[in-house]
Amino acid sequence: MFVPVVDQNSRPLMPTTPSRAKRWIKSGKATPFFKKAVFCVRLNQEPSNRNTQPIAVGVDPGSKREGYTLTSSPP
């Protein structure tokens, strides 16, 4: 499980682990918020790097259930 991270201008960054997000919130480095019922954190300072990873989303709209697939290229 990962926590989405955005910078001060709400631009998405790489997600982080819940434990790291808790440390950031406790130390004042980040502010928690909910976006479409998903827990996220907003950094209060400039991030150490702005590396992002391209991902692709696949949706299979079935007759009874929907299937979602996320994939990314290996590092």
Backbone torsions as a table, in degrees:
resi	resn	phi	psi	omega
1	MET	NA	138.2	-179.5
2	PHE	-129.0	157.5	179.1
3	VAL	-110.0	124.5	177.0
4	PRO	-64.5	144.4	-178.7
5	VAL	-125.3	136.5	173.6
6	VAL	-126.1	156.7	177.9
7	ASP	-87.5	-170.1	-176.4
8	GLN	-65.7	-23.5	179.8
9	ASN	-99.4	16.1	178.8
10	SER	64.0	26.5	173.0
11	ARG	-87.2	133.1	-176.7
12	PRO	-67.6	142.8	174.1
13	LEU	-121.5	-178.5	178.3
14	MET	-66.0	141.0	178.3
15	PRO	-67.8	163.5	-179.5
16	THR	-129.8	173.8	178.8
17	THR	-80.0	155.4	179.0
18	PRO	-60.0	-36.4	-179.0
19	SER	-66.6	-40.4	177.9
20	ARG	-67.5	-39.1	177.8
21	ALA	-62.0	-40.6	177.8
22	LYS	-63.0	-41.5	178.0
23	ARG	-63.1	-42.2	178.9
24	TRP	-62.2	-41.7	-179.7
25	ILE	-67.1	-44.1	-179.1
26	LYS	-64.0	-37.1	-178.5
27	SER	-86.0	-6.8	179.3
28	GLY	88.3	7.9	179.5
29	LYS	-78.0	-19.3	-177.8
30	ALA	-142.8	159.7	178.1
31	THR	-119.8	130.6	178.9
32	PRO	-79.5	149.2	173.0
33	PHE	-159.6	164.3	178.5
34	PHE	-112.0	134.7	177.8
35	LYS	-127.7	111.0	-177.1
36	LYS	54.8	46.4	176.9
37	ALA	66.9	20.0	176.3
38	VAL	-114.5	129.6	178.8
39	PHE	-70.5	127.4	-179.2
40	CYS	-134.2	167.0	173.2
41	VAL	-128.2	143.8	177.1
42	ARG	-112.8	122.5	179.9
43	LEU	-69.5	136.9	178.3
44	ASN	-92.2	-5.0	179.9
45	GLN	-133.1	169.8	179.6
46	GLU	-65.5	132.3	179.7
47	PRO	-67.5	155.4	-179.4
48	SER	-68.7	-31.9	173.1
49	ASN	-152.5	164.6	-177.5
50	ARG	-119.0	34.8	178.0
51	ASN	-67.9	133.5	174.2
52	THR	-127.7	162.8	-176.5
53	GLN	-125.8	124.1	179.0
54	PRO	-68.5	139.5	178.1
55	ILE	-130.8	160.3	176.5
56	ALA	-125.8	141.9	-179.0
57	VAL	-117.0	133.2	175.8
58	GLY	-118.9	133.4	-179.9
59	VAL	-121.4	129.2	176.5
60	ASP	-114.1	98.2	-179.0
61	PRO	-78.3	93.7	179.7
62	GLY	-79.3	175.5	-179.1
63	SER	-76.9	-30.5	-179.7
64	LYS	-115.0	-31.1	-179.3
65	ARG	-139.1	154.1	177.1
66	GLU	-105.0	145.2	178.1
67	GLY	-116.8	136.8	180.0
68	TYR	-122.8	139.4	177.3
69	THR	-133.5	133.3	174.7
70	LEU	-117.6	137.9	178.0
71	THR	-143.8	153.1	176.1
72	SER	-143.5	160.5	179.0
73	SER	-76.4	146.7	179.1
74	PRO	-65.5	149.1	-177.4
75	PRO	-66.3	NA	NA
